[in-house]
């Protein structure tokens, strides 16, 4: 009986090791794809930002320059979104005031008609 239990335990461990190996292969494959995607993205960014990041045509662009340019673009994008949000709020406020003014004009017109 002890021998059977030991065999079962060994079989379970073998299955666990196989599963762990499968997971490791999947993780390695995922990591490889992520690395390829990162390199592709980096190449695209460097190609797009190269003249701008270098400042002068013909100079090599460093990764740090590309990173700074991406940060700058990201910051500008965030500022643009914040400005858009503020303008939307301002527009909403102005529309609300316009509705109030329109309602006041209607009340005033009604009063004038009643006076006539």
Secondary structure, DSSP 8 states (H G I E B T S, - for coil): -HHHHHHHHHHHHHHHHHHHHHHHHHHHHHHHHHHHHHHHHHHHHHHHHHHHHHSSTTS---HHHHHHHHHHHHHHHHHHHHHHHHHHHHHHHHHHHHHHHHHHHHHHHHHHHHH-
